[in-house]
Amino acid sequence: MIAVIAKLNVAAGKEAAFEEVMLGLAKEVRANEAGCDLYTLCKDADGNYLMLELYKTAEDLDAHGKTAHFKGAGPKFAGLMAGAPSIQRLEVIG
């Protein structure tokens, strides 16, 4: 299994719009990607957003980035982000 933790840099004042877009994408991922076991938006006590993702295989993670819903969500994030995300990819051990 492959885990991904993505720290998302959301522009100040754009949090509600960001959440709407991201939660819509999460709904599509859950409905359409059998190889994805977890795709969940989280927020820490300081207001920082993280996506927690879990894929059965590296191929499933690769396929995720090629889906129509993932590609279609990209333009919806325009103006909502304050920079590129920080992505951590991990091999699940147990």
N, CA, C and O atoms as CSV, one atom per row, in Angstrom:
chain,resi,resn,atom,element,x,y,z
A,1,MET,N,N,0.835,-1.190,0.000
A,1,MET,CA,C,0.000,0.000,0.000
A,1,MET,C,C,0.871,1.242,0.000
A,1,MET,O,O,2.002,1.246,0.485
A,2,ILE,N,N,0.302,2.287,-0.560
A,2,ILE,CA,C,0.978,3.575,-0.637
A,2,ILE,C,C,0.120,4.610,0.094
A,2,ILE,O,O,-1.074,4.744,-0.174
A,3,ALA,N,N,0.742,5.331,1.010
A,3,ALA,CA,C,0.066,6.420,1.711
A,3,ALA,C,C,0.613,7.742,1.197
A,3,ALA,O,O,1.786,7.848,0.840
A,4,VAL,N,N,-0.243,8.734,1.164
A,4,VAL,CA,C,0.156,10.082,0.763
A,4,VAL,C,C,-0.394,11.049,1.803
A,4,VAL,O,O,-1.556,10.968,2.204
A,5,ILE,N,N,0.470,11.965,2.228
A,5,ILE,CA,C,0.048,13.069,3.075
A,5,ILE,C,C,0.385,14.334,2.304
A,5,ILE,O,O,1.550,14.606,2.015
A,6,ALA,N,N,-0.636,15.097,1.977
A,6,ALA,CA,C,-0.438,16.325,1.211
A,6,ALA,C,C,-0.805,17.513,2.087
A,6,ALA,O,O,-1.953,17.649,2.513
A,7,LYS,N,N,0.178,18.376,2.355
A,7,LYS,CA,C,-0.086,19.617,3.071
A,7,LYS,C,C,-0.479,20.643,2.032
A,7,LYS,O,O,0.282,20.928,1.107
A,8,LEU,N,N,-1.676,21.199,2.186
A,8,LEU,CA,C,-2.237,22.095,1.183
A,8,LEU,C,C,-2.179,23.535,1.678
A,8,LEU,O,O,-2.648,23.843,2.774
A,9,ASN,N,N,-1.610,24.402,0.875
A,9,ASN,CA,C,-1.433,25.805,1.241
A,9,ASN,C,C,-2.595,26.619,0.688
A,9,ASN,O,O,-2.599,27.009,-0.480
A,10,VAL,N,N,-3.575,26.868,1.541
A,10,VAL,CA,C,-4.796,27.561,1.138
A,10,VAL,C,C,-4.633,29.062,1.387
A,10,VAL,O,O,-4.124,29.475,2.429
A,11,ALA,N,N,-5.064,29.859,0.432
A,11,ALA,CA,C,-4.979,31.317,0.559
A,11,ALA,C,C,-5.898,31.796,1.681
A,11,ALA,O,O,-7.009,31.293,1.853
A,12,ALA,N,N,-5.417,32.768,2.431
A,12,ALA,CA,C,-6.202,33.337,3.532
A,12,ALA,C,C,-7.520,33.889,3.004
A,12,ALA,O,O,-7.563,34.578,1.984
A,13,GLY,N,N,-8.583,33.572,3.715
A,13,GLY,CA,C,-9.911,34.032,3.330
A,13,GLY,C,C,-10.596,33.168,2.292
A,13,GLY,O,O,-11.749,33.422,1.947
A,14,LYS,N,N,-9.915,32.152,1.787
A,14,LYS,CA,C,-10.462,31.280,0.741
A,14,LYS,C,C,-10.796,29.892,1.279
A,14,LYS,O,O,-11.061,28.976,0.501
A,15,GLU,N,N,-10.786,29.728,2.579
A,15,GLU,CA,C,-10.956,28.406,3.180
A,15,GLU,C,C,-12.291,27.741,2.822
A,15,GLU,O,O,-12.318,26.562,2.469
A,16,ALA,N,N,-13.382,28.481,2.912
A,16,ALA,CA,C,-14.696,27.883,2.635
A,16,ALA,C,C,-14.801,27.430,1.177
A,16,ALA,O,O,-15.313,26.346,0.898
A,17,ALA,N,N,-14.323,28.247,0.262
A,17,ALA,CA,C,-14.371,27.879,-1.156
A,17,ALA,C,C,-13.467,26.680,-1.427
A,17,ALA,O,O,-13.830,25.775,-2.179
A,18,PHE,N,N,-12.291,26.682,-0.808
A,18,PHE,CA,C,-11.379,25.556,-0.952
A,18,PHE,C,C,-12.034,24.262,-0.459
A,18,PHE,O,O,-11.997,23.242,-1.146
A,19,GLU,N,N,-12.628,24.310,0.726
A,19,GLU,CA,C,-13.266,23.119,1.287
A,19,GLU,C,C,-14.359,22.596,0.366
A,19,GLU,O,O,-14.493,21.385,0.192
A,20,GLU,N,N,-15.132,23.484,-0.219
A,20,GLU,CA,C,-16.205,23.056,-1.124
A,20,GLU,C,C,-15.639,22.300,-2.321
A,20,GLU,O,O,-16.152,21.242,-2.685
A,21,VAL,N,N,-14.591,22.833,-2.931
A,21,VAL,CA,C,-13.984,22.181,-4.090
A,21,VAL,C,C,-13.343,20.850,-3.679
A,21,VAL,O,O,-13.541,19.833,-4.344
A,22,MET,N,N,-12.582,20.859,-2.592
A,22,MET,CA,C,-11.876,19.650,-2.176
A,22,MET,C,C,-12.839,18.552,-1.741
A,22,MET,O,O,-12.618,17.379,-2.042
A,23,LEU,N,N,-13.892,18.918,-1.045
A,23,LEU,CA,C,-14.861,17.897,-0.622
A,23,LEU,C,C,-15.608,17.322,-1.816
A,23,LEU,O,O,-15.978,16.148,-1.808
A,24,GLY,N,N,-15.831,18.133,-2.837
A,24,GLY,CA,C,-16.433,17.616,-4.068
A,24,GLY,C,C,-15.512,16.630,-4.761
A,24,GLY,O,O,-15.959,15.590,-5.244
A,25,LEU,N,N,-14.225,16.954,-4.811
A,25,LEU,CA,C,-13.254,16.039,-5.400
A,25,LEU,C,C,-13.184,14.752,-4.586
A,25,LEU,O,O,-13.157,13.661,-5.155
A,26,ALA,N,N,-13.155,14.868,-3.280
A,26,ALA,CA,C,-13.091,13.676,-2.420
A,26,ALA,C,C,-14.288,12.756,-2.669
A,26,ALA,O,O,-14.143,11.534,-2.698
A,27,LYS,N,N,-15.442,13.337,-2.845
A,27,LYS,CA,C,-16.644,12.532,-3.123
A,27,LYS,C,C,-16.485,11.754,-4.426
A,27,LYS,O,O,-16.854,10.582,-4.499
A,28,GLU,N,N,-15.934,12.403,-5.459
A,28,GLU,CA,C,-15.705,11.743,-6.745
A,28,GLU,C,C,-14.661,10.634,-6.627
A,28,GLU,O,O,-14.824,9.555,-7.197
A,29,VAL,N,N,-13.599,10.905,-5.893
A,29,VAL,CA,C,-12.557,9.891,-5.713
A,29,VAL,C,C,-13.142,8.665,-5.034
A,29,VAL,O,O,-12.933,7.539,-5.486
A,30,ARG,N,N,-13.874,8.880,-3.952
A,30,ARG,CA,C,-14.457,7.746,-3.209
A,30,ARG,C,C,-15.431,6.944,-4.060
A,30,ARG,O,O,-15.512,5.723,-3.921
A,31,ALA,N,N,-16.163,7.607,-4.928
A,31,ALA,CA,C,-17.171,6.929,-5.743
A,31,ALA,C,C,-16.582,6.205,-6.948
A,31,ALA,O,O,-17.176,5.253,-7.454
A,32,ASN,N,N,-15.417,6.650,-7.407
A,32,ASN,CA,C,-14.928,6.171,-8.698
A,32,ASN,C,C,-13.561,5.507,-8.702
A,32,ASN,O,O,-13.134,5.010,-9.744
A,33,GLU,N,N,-12.865,5.482,-7.583
A,33,GLU,CA,C,-11.516,4.914,-7.562
A,33,GLU,C,C,-11.449,3.744,-6.584
A,33,GLU,O,O,-11.207,3.930,-5.392
A,34,ALA,N,N,-11.665,2.556,-7.098
A,34,ALA,CA,C,-11.655,1.356,-6.249
A,34,ALA,C,C,-10.293,1.120,-5.603
A,34,ALA,O,O,-10.213,0.480,-4.555
A,35,GLY,N,N,-9.234,1.621,-6.203
A,35,GLY,CA,C,-7.889,1.436,-5.670
A,35,GLY,C,C,-7.508,2.418,-4.577
A,35,GLY,O,O,-6.408,2.347,-4.029
A,36,CYS,N,N,-8.407,3.325,-4.263
A,36,CYS,CA,C,-8.155,4.321,-3.217
A,36,CYS,C,C,-8.997,3.962,-1.998
A,36,CYS,O,O,-10.227,3.973,-2.056
A,37,ASP,N,N,-8.323,3.643,-0.897
A,37,ASP,CA,C,-9.025,3.254,0.331
A,37,ASP,C,C,-9.314,4.425,1.262
A,37,ASP,O,O,-10.171,4.316,2.139
A,38,LEU,N,N,-8.619,5.536,1.088
A,38,LEU,CA,C,-8.811,6.701,1.961
A,38,LEU,C,C,-8.468,7.954,1.182
A,38,LEU,O,O,-7.414,8.029,0.550
A,39,TYR,N,N,-9.346,8.932,1.223
A,39,TYR,CA,C,-9.111,10.229,0.601
A,39,TYR,C,C,-9.882,11.234,1.431
A,39,TYR,O,O,-11.045,11.527,1.152
A,40,THR,N,N,-9.221,11.763,2.464
A,40,THR,CA,C,-9.911,12.526,3.486
A,40,THR,C,C,-9.217,13.855,3.750
A,40,THR,O,O,-8.001,13.909,3.932
A,41,LEU,N,N,-10.000,14.917,3.768
A,41,LEU,CA,C,-9.504,16.248,4.086
A,41,LEU,C,C,-9.527,16.435,5.592
A,41,LEU,O,O,-10.525,16.148,6.253
A,42,CYS,N,N,-8.407,16.923,6.128
A,42,CYS,CA,C,-8.272,17.177,7.562
A,42,CYS,C,C,-7.742,18.589,7.767
A,42,CYS,O,O,-7.148,19.180,6.865
A,43,LYS,N,N,-7.965,19.124,8.970
A,43,LYS,CA,C,-7.446,20.441,9.323
A,43,LYS,C,C,-6.896,20.360,10.735
A,43,LYS,O,O,-7.568,19.858,11.636
A,44,ASP,N,N,-5.671,20.852,10.937
A,44,ASP,CA,C,-5.074,20.797,12.270
A,44,ASP,C,C,-5.517,21.996,13.113
A,44,ASP,O,O,-6.250,22.861,12.634
A,45,ALA,N,N,-5.072,22.039,14.355
A,45,ALA,CA,C,-5.491,23.079,15.297
A,45,ALA,C,C,-5.059,24.478,14.858
A,45,ALA,O,O,-5.636,25.471,15.302
A,46,ASP,N,N,-4.054,24.562,13.995
A,46,ASP,CA,C,-3.580,25.852,13.498
A,46,ASP,C,C,-4.267,26.281,12.204
A,46,ASP,O,O,-3.956,27.339,11.658
A,47,GLY,N,N,-5.200,25.464,11.710
A,47,GLY,CA,C,-5.929,25.787,10.490
A,47,GLY,C,C,-5.265,25.332,9.212
A,47,GLY,O,O,-5.681,25.724,8.121
A,48,ASN,N,N,-4.232,24.504,9.330
A,48,ASN,CA,C,-3.550,23.973,8.148
A,48,ASN,C,C,-4.295,22.756,7.614
A,48,ASN,O,O,-4.738,21.902,8.382
A,49,TYR,N,N,-4.429,22.685,6.298
A,49,TYR,CA,C,-5.146,21.582,5.656
A,49,TYR,C,C,-4.195,20.474,5.233
A,49,TYR,O,O,-3.090,20.729,4.754
A,50,LEU,N,N,-4.648,19.238,5.420
A,50,LEU,CA,C,-3.922,18.046,4.987
A,50,LEU,C,C,-4.890,17.106,4.298
A,50,LEU,O,O,-6.039,16.967,4.718
A,51,MET,N,N,-4.421,16.458,3.233
A,51,MET,CA,C,-5.167,15.354,2.625
A,51,MET,C,C,-4.464,14.073,3.044
A,51,MET,O,O,-3.248,13.944,2.900
A,52,LEU,N,N,-5.223,13.144,3.552
A,52,LEU,CA,C,-4.710,11.820,3.887
A,52,LEU,C,C,-5.241,10.866,2.825
A,52,LEU,O,O,-6.449,10.772,2.606
A,53,GLU,N,N,-4.323,10.158,2.166
A,53,GLU,CA,C,-4.686,9.288,1.051
A,53,GLU,C,C,-4.041,7.924,1.237
A,53,GLU,O,O,-2.921,7.814,1.736
A,54,LEU,N,N,-4.757,6.898,0.834
A,54,LEU,CA,C,-4.243,5.537,0.933
A,54,LEU,C,C,-4.658,4.771,-0.319
A,54,LEU,O,O,-5.843,4.669,-0.637
A,55,TYR,N,N,-3.661,4.235,-1.022
A,55,TYR,CA,C,-3.890,3.517,-2.276
A,55,TYR,C,C,-3.407,2.076,-2.151
A,55,TYR,O,O,-2.412,1.796,-1.484
A,56,LYS,N,N,-4.120,1.179,-2.797
A,56,LYS,CA,C,-3.749,-0.237,-2.766
A,56,LYS,C,C,-2.386,-0.473,-3.413
A,56,LYS,O,O,-1.584,-1.256,-2.905
A,57,THR,N,N,-2.123,0.207,-4.541
A,57,THR,CA,C,-0.871,0.016,-5.273
A,57,THR,C,C,-0.356,1.362,-5.793
A,57,THR,O,O,-1.084,2.354,-5.825
A,58,ALA,N,N,0.896,1.369,-6.192
A,58,ALA,CA,C,1.473,2.562,-6.821
A,58,ALA,C,C,0.737,2.885,-8.124
A,58,ALA,O,O,0.596,4.052,-8.490
A,59,GLU,N,N,0.275,1.859,-8.811
A,59,GLU,CA,C,-0.481,2.061,-10.052
A,59,GLU,C,C,-1.808,2.767,-9.779
A,59,GLU,O,O,-2.256,3.586,-10.580
A,60,ASP,N,N,-2.431,2.448,-8.650
A,60,ASP,CA,C,-3.676,3.126,-8.281
A,60,ASP,C,C,-3.431,4.608,-8.004
A,60,ASP,O,O,-4.244,5.453,-8.378
A,61,LEU,N,N,-2.320,4.922,-7.353
A,61,LEU,CA,C,-1.969,6.324,-7.116
A,61,LEU,C,C,-1.709,7.030,-8.442
A,61,LEU,O,O,-2.171,8.154,-8.639
A,62,ASP,N,N,-0.988,6.400,-9.338
A,62,ASP,CA,C,-0.715,6.977,-10.640
A,62,ASP,C,C,-2.018,7.216,-11.405
A,62,ASP,O,O,-2.195,8.264,-12.026
A,63,ALA,N,N,-2.920,6.248,-11.357
A,63,ALA,CA,C,-4.206,6.371,-12.055
A,63,ALA,C,C,-5.035,7.514,-11.487
A,63,ALA,O,O,-5.760,8.180,-12.226
A,64,HIS,N,N,-4.934,7.745,-10.186
A,64,HIS,CA,C,-5.681,8.832,-9.529
A,64,HIS,C,C,-5.403,10.166,-10.210
A,64,HIS,O,O,-6.328,10.927,-10.495
A,65,GLY,N,N,-4.141,10.445,-10.468
A,65,GLY,CA,C,-3.770,11.716,-11.085
A,65,GLY,C,C,-4.194,11.855,-12.531
A,65,GLY,O,O,-4.124,12.949,-13.092
A,66,LYS,N,N,-4.630,10.775,-13.144
A,66,LYS,CA,C,-5.038,10.785,-14.550
A,66,LYS,C,C,-6.555,10.781,-14.733
A,66,LYS,O,O,-7.039,10.831,-15.864
A,67,THR,N,N,-7.302,10.723,-13.648
A,67,THR,CA,C,-8.761,10.655,-13.762
A,67,THR,C,C,-9.338,11.987,-14.221
A,67,THR,O,O,-8.757,13.050,-13.999
A,68,ALA,N,N,-10.494,11.899,-14.865
A,68,ALA,CA,C,-11.172,13.112,-15.346
A,68,ALA,C,C,-11.576,14.006,-14.178
A,68,ALA,O,O,-11.493,15.230,-14.282
A,69,HIS,N,N,-12.012,13.415,-13.069
A,69,HIS,CA,C,-12.446,14.253,-11.941
A,69,HIS,C,C,-11.263,14.962,-11.293
A,69,HIS,O,O,-11.406,16.099,-10.842
A,70,PHE,N,N,-10.094,14.318,-11.235
A,70,PHE,CA,C,-8.911,14.974,-10.671
A,70,PHE,C,C,-8.451,16.117,-11.580
A,70,PHE,O,O,-8.197,17.230,-11.121
A,71,LYS,N,N,-8.351,15.817,-12.882
A,71,LYS,CA,C,-7.932,16.850,-13.829
A,71,LYS,C,C,-8.945,17.994,-13.882
A,71,LYS,O,O,-8.564,19.160,-13.992
A,72,GLY,N,N,-10.212,17.667,-13.806
A,72,GLY,CA,C,-11.261,18.684,-13.856
A,72,GLY,C,C,-11.296,19.573,-12.628
A,72,GLY,O,O,-11.746,20.716,-12.703
A,73,ALA,N,N,-10.829,19.064,-11.501
A,73,ALA,CA,C,-10.831,19.857,-10.269
A,73,ALA,C,C,-9.732,20.913,-10.286
A,73,ALA,O,O,-9.867,21.949,-9.635
A,74,GLY,N,N,-8.648,20.672,-11.018
A,74,GLY,CA,C,-7.515,21.594,-11.017
A,74,GLY,C,C,-7.889,23.054,-11.225
A,74,GLY,O,O,-7.512,23.896,-10.410
A,75,PRO,N,N,-8.618,23.382,-12.290
A,75,PRO,CA,C,-8.976,24.785,-12.522
A,75,PRO,C,C,-9.862,25.377,-11.423
A,75,PRO,O,O,-9.863,26.590,-11.215
A,76,LYS,N,N,-10.598,24.545,-10.735
A,76,LYS,CA,C,-11.470,25.030,-9.660
A,76,LYS,C,C,-10.681,25.543,-8.463
A,76,LYS,O,O,-11.204,26.313,-7.658
A,77,PHE,N,N,-9.430,25.122,-8.343
A,77,PHE,CA,C,-8.586,25.573,-7.239
A,77,PHE,C,C,-7.888,26.907,-7.548
A,77,PHE,O,O,-7.225,27.472,-6.679
A,78,ALA,N,N,-8.035,27.405,-8.773
A,78,ALA,CA,C,-7.391,28.670,-9.147
A,78,ALA,C,C,-7.851,29.782,-8.209
A,78,ALA,O,O,-9.046,29.972,-7.986
A,79,GLY,N,N,-6.888,30.504,-7.671
A,79,GLY,CA,C,-7.183,31.596,-6.753
A,79,GLY,C,C,-7.423,31.181,-5.322
A,79,GLY,O,O,-7.564,32.029,-4.441
A,80,LEU,N,N,-7.471,29.867,-5.078
A,80,LEU,CA,C,-7.739,29.377,-3.715
A,80,LEU,C,C,-6.469,28.947,-2.996
A,80,LEU,O,O,-6.460,28.797,-1.774
A,81,MET,N,N,-5.406,28.753,-3.750
A,81,MET,CA,C,-4.176,28.223,-3.170
A,81,MET,C,C,-3.135,29.333,-3.003
A,81,MET,O,O,-3.078,30.288,-3.778
A,82,ALA,N,N,-2.306,29.168,-1.948
A,82,ALA,CA,C,-1.247,30.139,-1.663
A,82,ALA,C,C,0.122,29.559,-1.989
A,82,ALA,O,O,1.138,30.042,-1.491
A,83,GLY,N,N,0.152,28.543,-2.810
A,83,GLY,CA,C,1.400,27.905,-3.187
A,83,GLY,C,C,1.180,26.433,-3.460
A,83,GLY,O,O,0.094,25.895,-3.242
A,84,ALA,N,N,2.216,25.803,-3.935
A,84,ALA,CA,C,2.159,24.377,-4.260
A,84,ALA,C,C,2.019,23.543,-2.988
A,84,ALA,O,O,2.506,23.936,-1.928
A,85,PRO,N,N,1.360,22.404,-3.095
A,85,PRO,CA,C,1.266,21.527,-1.922
A,85,PRO,C,C,2.608,20.858,-1.629
A,85,PRO,O,O,3.467,20.731,-2.500
A,86,SER,N,N,2.753,20.448,-0.406
A,86,SER,CA,C,3.903,19.646,0.004
A,86,SER,C,C,3.419,18.208,0.086
A,86,SER,O,O,2.533,17.899,0.883
A,87,ILE,N,N,3.986,17.326,-0.722
A,87,ILE,CA,C,3.510,15.949,-0.832
A,87,ILE,C,C,4.524,14.995,-0.207
A,87,ILE,O,O,5.713,15.025,-0.525
A,88,GLN,N,N,4.026,14.157,0.680
A,88,GLN,CA,C,4.857,13.110,1.268
A,88,GLN,C,C,4.256,11.767,0.864
A,88,GLN,O,O,3.088,11.490,1.137
A,89,ARG,N,N,5.062,10.943,0.216
A,89,ARG,CA,C,4.633,9.613,-0.234
A,89,ARG,C,C,5.320,8.586,0.660
A,89,ARG,O,O,6.529,8.648,0.884
A,90,LEU,N,N,4.534,7.646,1.162
A,90,LEU,CA,C,5.038,6.668,2.126
A,90,LEU,C,C,4.645,5.264,1.735
A,90,LEU,O,O,3.562,5.046,1.192
A,91,GLU,N,N,5.507,4.319,2.002
A,91,GLU,CA,C,5.165,2.899,1.860
A,91,GLU,C,C,4.562,2.438,3.188
A,91,GLU,O,O,5.153,2.630,4.250
A,92,VAL,N,N,3.392,1.833,3.110
A,92,VAL,CA,C,2.740,1.329,4.322
A,92,VAL,C,C,3.404,0.027,4.712
A,92,VAL,O,O,3.504,-0.897,3.906
A,93,ILE,N,N,3.853,-0.042,5.943
A,93,ILE,CA,C,4.537,-1.231,6.459
A,93,ILE,C,C,3.572,-2.156,7.188
A,93,ILE,O,O,3.657,-3.375,7.040
A,94,GLY,N,N,2.683,-1.613,7.950
A,94,GLY,CA,C,1.746,-2.474,8.692
A,94,GLY,C,C,0.683,-1.697,9.363
A,94,GLY,O,O,-0.179,-2.275,10.026
